[in-house]
């Protein structure tokens, strides 16, 4: 090959390489920084750009992370306490997607605590997830859908503690408005400081598609308070299931319609259907396969229920169904285990099972007596509340299962069912 041809080919390849390099530079300029791991630490700086964020150069605040995180980002919080200094997220933040949510999580399960500082984190975007972060709240800390629609928010894991009395039961660590759609709350422990302390875990205000699953709640006024159902009776897609609630005034206070409430364990705690309704609600709920130990259900007098179904439940105490009202309750009850002598209280009268069946025409397949639990006369761990062999209600539900909750599925993932009832943790603060 002569030198002229060689030089010509070299010049051609140089030009081609230069063209490709310029193209890649231009392409890189058009593509945003790729999603990935971001970091927040108490010793960080909010002067760091998103591109410059790393485990060695983290941000310092929740506010900065909420402002800059994009779809697919995982924001990792190092051990420490983070306190809001202003209302955050009302006008800031980005949407995640179903495939690439925005995730805020504790780094490597380090001990991370968020406190509200008297302010709120407004979640008005789609597909945000919060994992294994502890929260304390003096108001409506995590407010979803107030100021803009928010769909598919997930709260997963952590210890959530309301620290101030709820004004009219409206304050809670998690507050869902009517623009919150398909929120999932799971594997969280909600801790109050007593049955009458007016502290609430979750407040739901007309939101639909809410699922509260595998949580623990104790020493609360309300574990879940669903206030005001939708303006019309519609299928809300609500599910409250596999939760363990104890020593609380009410496990669920609800005016919701079409809720699927199943496989919950309530110890020294009842539920109140039809509370603070305000709208057509408390209708067509399916309350099934729940275990009420020393407490029952209550359909309150101020609203006339329509089409609720109570089946396959274990009631350890007298249950009130429109306790002092002559209104028709339009409720179906069957395949339940009731206590002897005092099964149902209705319209000022307490009935045993036979008397209630004659009055109501239901409960043909229900039974009365006391369940026998594997934990004996004083069960404490979740696993203790499974029915013992030979117990009333064993394999006697409408679907052939045991009456009551499916105990092996109750409680958070990783919750050690062999332990005694957990005590309020040291994060509880005095008012």
ROKE-342905 format. One line per 4 residues: number of its first residue (from 1); for each residue z negated, x negated, y negated of C-alpha. Coordinates in Angstrom, 2 decimals. Layout:
N
NUM) Z/X/Y  ...
***
This chain:
431
1) 0.00/0.00/0.00  1.01/-1.45/-3.41  -1.46/-1.75/-6.25  0.31/0.86/-8.38
5) -0.11/3.58/-5.75  -3.71/2.57/-5.08  -4.63/2.72/-8.75  -2.91/6.09/-9.04
9) -4.91/7.55/-6.14  -8.16/6.12/-7.48  -7.47/7.68/-10.86  -6.73/11.04/-9.22
13) -10.02/11.00/-7.25  -11.99/9.96/-10.34  -10.54/12.89/-12.25  -11.27/15.25/-9.33
17) -14.85/13.92/-9.04  -15.35/14.34/-12.77  -14.05/17.93/-12.56  -16.37/18.77/-9.66
21) -19.34/17.20/-11.47  -18.67/19.20/-14.63  -18.31/22.39/-12.54  -21.63/21.79/-10.82
25) -23.37/21.13/-14.13  -21.98/24.35/-15.57  -22.90/26.25/-12.41  -26.43/24.85/-12.54
29) -26.77/25.96/-16.15  -25.86/29.52/-15.16  -28.34/29.72/-12.28  -32.04/30.30/-13.15
33) -34.83/28.17/-11.73  -35.15/29.04/-8.07  -38.04/31.23/-6.94  -40.86/29.45/-5.20
37) -44.50/28.44/-5.40  -46.24/28.50/-8.77  -49.84/27.50/-9.45  -52.77/28.52/-11.64
41) -56.01/26.54/-11.88  -59.06/26.51/-14.16  -58.03/23.05/-15.42  -54.40/24.06/-15.99
45) -52.45/24.55/-19.22  -50.41/27.52/-20.39  -48.19/25.10/-22.31  -46.50/24.25/-19.01
49) -43.05/25.81/-18.62  -42.09/27.76/-15.53  -39.75/24.94/-14.49  -42.53/22.41/-15.01
53) -45.17/24.33/-13.07  -46.44/22.60/-9.94  -49.65/22.11/-8.01  -50.26/19.05/-10.20
57) -49.33/20.85/-13.45  -50.58/24.44/-13.08  -51.04/27.22/-15.62  -54.54/28.22/-16.70
61) -54.51/32.03/-16.94  -53.57/35.26/-15.23  -51.75/36.26/-18.41  -49.31/33.34/-18.24
65) -48.56/33.93/-14.57  -47.94/37.65/-15.13  -45.60/36.86/-18.02  -43.41/34.27/-16.29
69) -43.40/34.99/-12.55  -40.06/36.23/-11.24  -38.81/37.93/-8.10  -39.58/35.81/-5.06
73) -42.28/33.75/-6.76  -45.62/33.18/-5.04  -48.30/32.46/-7.63  -51.14/30.48/-6.05
77) -54.56/30.55/-7.71  -56.85/27.60/-7.09  -60.58/28.16/-6.59  -62.40/29.43/-9.65
81) -63.00/32.41/-11.91  -60.26/33.85/-14.13  -61.13/36.36/-16.85  -58.67/38.45/-18.83
85) -58.92/37.91/-22.59  -56.57/40.75/-23.55  -54.78/43.75/-22.06  -52.05/42.16/-19.99
89) -48.76/43.24/-18.49  -48.13/46.34/-20.59  -44.97/44.92/-22.14  -44.55/41.77/-20.05
93) -43.72/40.78/-16.53  -40.70/41.05/-14.26  -39.73/43.19/-11.30  -39.86/41.89/-7.80
97) -37.63/43.30/-5.08  -38.18/44.61/-1.58  -36.93/41.32/-0.14  -38.48/39.14/-2.85
101) -41.70/40.60/-4.26  -43.81/38.79/-6.84  -46.95/37.65/-5.04  -50.27/36.64/-6.62
105) -52.59/35.09/-4.03  -55.47/32.72/-3.53  -54.22/29.29/-2.59  -55.02/28.48/1.02
109) -57.68/31.25/0.94  -59.76/29.37/-1.63  -62.50/31.40/-3.34  -60.79/33.06/-6.30
113) -62.43/35.64/-8.55  -60.70/37.73/-11.21  -62.83/39.56/-13.77  -61.54/42.03/-16.33
117) -63.48/40.84/-19.38  -63.35/44.42/-20.63  -59.54/44.44/-20.50  -56.90/45.76/-18.10
121) -54.06/44.33/-16.08  -51.26/46.87/-16.46  -48.87/46.86/-13.53  -45.73/48.57/-14.79
125) -43.15/46.76/-12.70  -41.91/47.08/-9.14  -42.85/45.10/-6.02  -45.95/43.18/-7.04
129) -48.39/42.01/-4.35  -51.98/40.75/-4.71  -53.45/38.92/-1.68  -56.96/37.69/-0.93
133) -58.21/37.69/-4.51  -61.74/38.92/-5.29  -62.07/41.31/-8.24  -64.93/42.58/-10.38
137) -64.25/45.39/-12.81  -66.13/47.10/-15.63  -63.40/49.70/-16.12  -59.87/50.34/-14.85
141) -59.05/46.73/-14.15  -55.89/47.10/-12.05  -54.07/49.98/-13.74  -50.83/50.86/-11.99
145) -48.11/52.92/-13.69  -49.75/53.54/-17.08  -47.00/52.74/-19.58  -44.14/52.54/-17.12
149) -43.21/53.32/-13.54  -44.46/50.93/-10.86  -43.36/51.20/-7.26  -44.43/49.42/-4.09
153) -47.48/47.61/-5.43  -49.59/46.06/-2.65  -53.27/45.09/-2.79  -54.12/43.18/0.38
157) -57.45/41.53/1.12  -60.36/40.49/-1.04  -63.70/41.79/-2.24  -63.46/44.41/-5.02
161) -66.62/45.26/-6.95  -66.96/47.87/-9.71  -69.67/46.51/-12.02  -70.20/49.34/-14.53
165) -70.92/53.05/-14.10  -67.77/55.15/-13.98  -67.39/57.43/-16.97  -66.70/60.79/-15.36
169) -65.70/58.92/-12.20  -62.51/57.77/-13.95  -63.22/54.05/-13.80  -62.51/52.00/-10.71
173) -61.26/48.58/-9.73  -57.87/50.14/-8.88  -56.60/53.03/-11.02  -53.31/54.68/-10.05
177) -51.50/57.02/-12.44  -48.72/59.52/-11.78  -46.11/56.79/-12.30  -47.52/54.69/-9.49
181) -45.29/55.22/-6.47  -45.85/54.02/-2.90  -48.89/51.87/-3.60  -50.53/50.27/-0.55
185) -54.21/49.25/-0.56  -55.35/47.50/2.63  -57.86/45.10/4.15  -60.15/45.23/1.10
189) -63.93/45.59/0.94  -65.15/47.77/-1.94  -68.82/47.27/-2.79  -71.06/49.34/-5.05
193) -74.82/49.25/-5.51  -75.94/52.67/-4.29  -74.84/56.19/-3.48  -75.67/57.47/-6.96
197) -74.57/54.50/-9.07  -71.32/56.18/-10.23  -69.21/53.30/-9.01  -65.78/54.03/-7.54
201) -63.38/51.95/-5.47  -60.03/53.65/-6.09  -59.09/56.40/-8.55  -55.78/58.17/-7.97
205) -54.38/60.44/-10.69  -51.36/62.40/-9.39  -49.79/59.33/-7.78  -47.69/59.87/-4.65
209) -46.97/57.74/-1.61  -50.39/56.06/-1.76  -51.71/54.47/1.43  -55.29/53.23/1.75
213) -55.56/51.51/5.11  -58.09/49.39/7.01  -60.53/49.02/4.14  -64.32/48.95/4.04
217) -66.26/50.81/1.35  -70.02/51.05/0.97  -72.80/51.90/-1.45  -70.37/53.77/-3.70
221) -70.31/57.13/-5.39  -66.70/57.49/-4.29  -64.63/55.28/-2.06  -61.45/57.17/-2.98
225) -61.32/59.71/-5.80  -58.01/61.58/-6.00  -58.21/63.47/-9.25  -55.71/66.21/-10.09
229) -52.94/66.67/-7.59  -49.27/66.85/-8.58  -48.26/69.73/-10.84  -46.75/71.47/-7.82
233) -47.71/71.49/-4.18  -45.34/68.90/-2.76  -45.38/66.47/0.12  -47.15/63.56/-1.51
237) -46.82/61.07/1.34  -50.51/60.18/1.00  -52.23/58.44/3.91  -55.89/57.41/4.16
241) -56.45/55.85/7.56  -58.49/53.34/9.61  -61.10/52.91/6.87  -64.82/52.31/7.42
245) -66.99/53.93/4.73  -70.77/54.02/4.84  -73.83/54.78/2.73  -71.74/56.39/0.01
249) -71.94/59.74/-1.72  -68.38/60.60/-0.69  -65.78/58.74/1.30  -62.92/60.76/-0.14
253) -63.05/63.19/-3.03  -59.66/64.80/-3.20  -57.49/67.54/-4.61  -54.36/66.09/-3.03
257) -51.77/68.05/-1.04  -50.16/66.99/2.24  -52.46/64.02/2.73  -52.66/62.54/6.21
261) -56.34/61.62/6.60  -56.96/60.18/10.03  -58.88/57.66/12.13  -61.51/56.93/9.50
265) -65.14/56.15/10.32  -67.61/57.73/7.89  -71.27/56.76/8.37  -73.86/58.60/6.26
269) -70.89/59.66/4.18  -68.85/62.86/3.99  -65.61/63.85/2.28  -65.00/66.49/-0.39
273) -61.69/68.30/-0.33  -60.78/70.37/-3.38  -62.80/68.56/-6.01  -61.70/68.55/-9.66
277) -58.32/69.99/-8.76  -56.91/71.22/-12.05  -53.53/71.91/-10.48  -52.16/73.58/-7.37
281) -53.46/71.17/-4.78  -55.78/70.75/-1.79  -53.17/72.27/0.45  -51.65/71.44/3.82
285) -53.76/68.35/4.38  -54.03/67.08/7.93  -57.58/65.83/8.53  -57.68/64.62/12.12
289) -59.26/62.05/14.42  -62.07/61.10/12.02  -65.64/60.28/13.02  -68.38/61.58/10.73
293) -71.70/60.07/11.74  -74.58/62.05/10.17  -72.29/63.77/7.71  -69.40/66.21/7.72
297) -66.59/67.48/5.58  -66.79/69.73/2.58  -64.17/72.01/1.05  -65.69/72.79/-2.29
301) -66.07/76.24/-3.78  -64.08/75.82/-6.98  -60.69/75.81/-5.27  -59.30/77.98/-2.51
305) -57.67/75.76/0.11  -54.35/76.66/1.64  -53.19/75.56/5.05  -55.49/72.58/5.68
309) -55.85/71.50/9.30  -59.02/69.96/10.77  -58.52/68.80/14.35  -59.86/66.20/16.78
313) -62.76/65.22/14.51  -66.37/64.44/15.41  -68.87/66.00/13.00  -72.40/64.69/13.21
317) -73.84/67.21/10.78  -73.17/70.73/9.51  -69.85/71.00/7.71  -69.42/73.21/4.68
321) -66.23/75.21/4.26  -66.33/77.17/1.01  -70.07/77.10/1.52  -71.05/79.81/-0.97
325) -67.75/81.56/-1.54  -66.27/84.69/0.07  -62.72/83.48/-0.60  -60.38/83.17/2.35
329) -60.17/79.53/3.27  -56.81/79.61/5.12  -57.89/76.62/7.17  -57.10/75.81/10.80
333) -59.89/74.19/12.83  -59.68/73.26/16.51  -60.43/70.50/19.03  -63.44/69.34/17.03
337) -66.90/68.27/18.21  -69.64/70.06/16.23  -73.42/69.73/16.32  -75.44/72.36/18.18
341) -76.67/75.49/16.35  -75.29/74.57/12.92  -71.59/73.85/13.11  -70.12/75.39/9.94
345) -71.63/76.75/6.74  -69.46/79.35/5.02  -70.10/82.04/2.39  -73.85/81.49/2.48
349) -74.17/81.62/6.26  -74.47/78.83/8.82  -72.73/79.48/12.14  -72.92/77.90/15.55
353) -69.58/77.27/17.25  -69.39/80.65/18.98  -70.28/82.54/15.82  -67.80/80.55/13.78
357) -65.03/81.11/16.35  -65.63/84.86/16.24  -65.55/84.89/12.43  -62.70/82.45/11.99
361) -60.59/83.03/15.09  -60.16/79.25/15.47  -61.84/76.44/17.39  -60.90/77.85/20.79
365) -60.81/74.32/22.19  -63.67/72.86/20.14  -66.99/71.87/21.67  -70.55/71.51/20.43
369) -73.25/68.98/21.12  -73.91/65.31/20.38  -71.54/62.45/21.01  -72.75/59.44/22.95
373) -71.66/56.12/21.47  -71.35/52.74/23.14  -73.83/51.41/20.58  -76.48/53.86/21.76
377) -78.73/55.88/19.48  -78.51/53.41/16.58  -74.93/52.10/16.33  -74.32/49.51/13.62
381) -71.11/47.52/14.19  -67.79/49.33/13.97  -67.20/48.85/17.68  -70.50/50.64/18.41
385) -68.98/53.97/17.31  -66.52/54.22/20.20  -67.35/57.05/22.57  -69.18/56.01/25.70
389) -67.91/56.96/29.14  -69.01/60.49/29.90  -69.62/61.41/26.26  -68.68/64.81/24.87
393) -65.31/64.47/23.21  -64.18/61.70/25.56  -60.47/62.25/26.35  -60.87/65.78/24.93
397) -58.68/65.66/21.82  -55.52/67.73/21.49  -53.43/64.64/22.28  -55.58/63.54/25.24
401) -57.25/60.77/23.27  -60.94/60.65/22.44  -62.06/62.92/19.65  -62.89/61.01/16.49
405) -61.41/57.79/15.14  -59.50/55.25/17.18  -62.29/52.74/16.68  -60.45/49.52/17.72
409) -58.03/50.10/14.82  -60.71/50.71/12.17  -61.57/48.12/9.52  -59.78/45.21/7.84
413) -57.70/42.66/9.70  -60.02/39.83/10.57  -63.14/41.98/10.22  -65.49/40.88/12.99
417) -66.40/44.15/14.68  -69.28/42.56/16.58  -71.25/41.97/13.41  -73.88/44.32/12.03
421) -73.06/46.39/8.95  -72.19/43.98/6.14  -74.66/43.75/3.28  -73.61/43.82/-0.39
425) -72.39/40.29/-1.18  -73.80/37.99/-3.79  -70.97/38.74/-6.22  -72.65/42.05/-7.15
429) -73.94/41.76/-10.70  -76.57/43.79/-12.50  -75.61/45.96/-15.44
***
